[in-house]
């Protein structure tokens, strides 16, 4: 008979875990108001650790008594995951947090003009000092929250998809890269008086990589710094094209990237909320590629503006020529080798390249020194950072999880995802293969695609899925009740449809 | 303009409509009294379970029908005047046609058990069945499901997802062992019970008992048990929805009898999908196959035939799939529940992980005839190739990784199968 007795016990454990999580959040809220429940030396690492453990307990209570398998029961009934008022409340809380974090860090307790930190930021001073030797900043606190969320919700994800090794490996990978490469290593580098550097991200997601201060900092930091600088270049021009050719953009977007890591763990309960409409797809294509053009043009402009000072061995003119070659040669090669498949996309690509070309050239020929496109270089960078770095990736990207799904930033905004997507679509062995005629058009694949790809539309026609936006999370294949979909690295990048 | 009327907008009718309407000289009218739009019947369960919304059931965007100028009518066809080529609709309209396609689908099979007409006796076929079940759900504490097949286990999973107690009455000695072998069926039995279902094998329904107000109060089983319940789900299969056509000149046996071009005995009238009964069948195939993809293929064939490219519907190699709670099932080719005198089974099982692979092969030359997979995914193209080329079993086993379709990292069982085969097959089949 139904194991009501056992599940009752699990329910109690789940409530206990919920209680612990609530207490931890309450302690944070109190500490934010400068009320200490525990000494900071304990709570700065104790609260994050306790959160991860409580999440593990909760995940165990939620999933361990069920046989392994896909259990999306009630996803569209629960108010939190179906855009009802709890979702709106959570969204409001998250967006408010991001607004405060980016624009009013003093309200989190950041001390300015040498004053010591207060509130929430002061609470994390002991942990920050232990790692890097410096007092905490709002970014350190954010990093702790971010990493804690990926670890805690990552454990939940591991339990939920424990029957699927692809999902387990992928999740362990994002947890590892967030904790080790995005959080701990840069702090330890600071403790060793080396530049803060995250090896697991690269330009253009790492948007200040080519800024003068960053380049100078790396190049003046000895052999390690130079190595970091060239690692960043190698990631852009050698490693990422190769890995994307070999495995698709998933190697980064759903195995390494921190934004992807949060989306895949904390964002997993909201993945079905992404819009699958044709209009959303059109907006996506124009928006993400426009941001890519802006990001590339701005970066070229920024580099050119400091090359004009004459302190570097590269002249502005040779740099502009070189970068335009780097943009045009692969595009020309693409247009030539894949002209049959491209059709409409070709015009968009040509338009984008032409636009970029003209922006860069006009800027090169007519903008005065220190300005990008007749605007002060610092101002351009600031506005890009404001709109793309803060508003899009943070406030909307994470704040809108409960409304628009977990990959809003990755789908509509991330310029790195745009580059990897172009590579994936035209020059990668990755595809999602459809298994003969077994598709029953049930639609689970489309519903649970966080990138809003209408997977069913391909599957029911027996067509393989080759889409620039696909991050290769593999959930479509996991939720398919008939084993119709499989993520594959084919023998060749051609003829994969 | 050739006017094509299609009765029924299931996968057969909708596929035919879309394929015919692509040709400019045809105007298509698609009539259904169930829904104004085509939906994936196979996914009804996921709406009830909250995995997807009702709007997600539509396989195509609404705009597609307008793009191809397909007229959709939400009404019931009450009568067909085959002589004058007119359809009469319940709301009084008359639709003239030049070509008629009958794609009326199935209706749930039922037996006249005492109490079968009580309130809260339900089925799972039409969208309306789902609405009724949803309406009754708050009143259900305990549900009884009658019939151990694919729909019965879906209904059990649905009700368990809404925390209902479920008793599942199965006439056979194991779940679906008219298709699965006992070894496979026992694995499913165990899994059904693991999901908290009270599975009662070798048990039939005797009577549905009134609770005193015209609603279901209990069922009495063939073993004499009285099981109090607030809902009874009847899932003992489907039959062609043709009763309403029996008085016509249409040649009807169990279904509407059609030739290889899906033509009925009346000129310009075709029948496709669940309601069609094929005059000639391929080996190991049945004249009526109420399956999603066969309906889709018939829709494509009839569309080609009507639009000037006569295409016979040929049953190829059989395949199908299902999911029993968490266990996926795929089958390719001919795999009977028990071996014949000329054939044998290679069986590998990993019960803790609910995995099972059964390959049916000929004793004389070891050529494989079919494959049943539980808990693992196989590539259809590869399986069909092996079966069509009569590949010997040892070769199939050694090439098994070619057919692996599980997510990356989930195919370590392949080596277990190969090792098990080495140990088993050559000891029992040595000359």
Interface residues (C-beta under 8 A of the other chain):
Chain A: X1 X2 X3 X67 X68 X69 X70 X72 X73 X74 X75 X76 X77 X78 X163 X164 X165 X166 X167 X168 X169 X278 X435 X436 X437 X438 X440 X441 X442 X443 X444 X446 X447 X456 X457 X460 X474 X477 X478 X479 X481 X482 X483 X486 X487
Chain B: X11 X40 X42 X43 X46 X49 X50 X51 X52 X53 X56 X57 X59 X60 X61 X160 X161 X165 X166 X191 X194 X195 X196 X197 X198 X292 X293 X296 X297 X319 X321 X322 X323 X325 X326 X328 X330 X377 X378 X379 X380 X381 X384 X405 X406 X407 X408 X409 X410
